[in-house]
């Protein structure tokens, strides 16, 4: 497996506080079968003043410590890039970071406020030659009132990354509901941990994979943690990677003996909080 969203770097944001924690988290990744992790700390002006060169240096230092400790985990650089006005310019200048050496880039919108003209921002990223990956949309507090924004962005080529902890209920009922819905409606390309520590938000990709298998089957679940993430690291264009397909849950598959078109299922989704 490959995890493209992790706050593994120590002392750089609200993730791992020190190298000891980073090493324990790294070993947890290895124990569950993760071969490579993208270190993606926040870049948020005014709060987390991280920059591309700083993050790359921190990744190199942590990789050396992992090698010295004989922990067989490969690291690549990246960032949880918060929305800023000059986003594309920041990428081209190296202040913001894509994942590794790819053209795929994590994009984090505000958690509590739906930004105006969000579609224009993602269009500018696509026009700049990058593939934006919207991070943890299921956890945004405004998804319930703006769900059509997600479906529109997905239709226009924006990738979606769910948090594995959302699928297993770590963030509560609302994020789990939206994660399951987006996954079963075929809107999601990537499952990642967004791990921050060893207890409250630990590396849990294996648990997320197991739940994804229950919801959309083993093949699509593997695409979420293996095929597409590896494709990102290899900088393959989206057209060369499997496209998510809407599908019913495992329970409904047993009843229907197959998948039904998503349009026939939408009336089944009712959120109750």
Beta strands, then each sheet from edge to edge (+ up, - down):
strand 1: 2-6
strand 2: 36-39
strand 3: 42-43
strand 4: 74-77
strand 5: 80-82
strand 6: 104-108
strand 7: 131-135
strand 8: 159-163
strand 9: 190-192
sheet 1: 1+ 2+ 4+
sheet 2: 3+ 5+ 6+ 7+ 8+ 9+
end
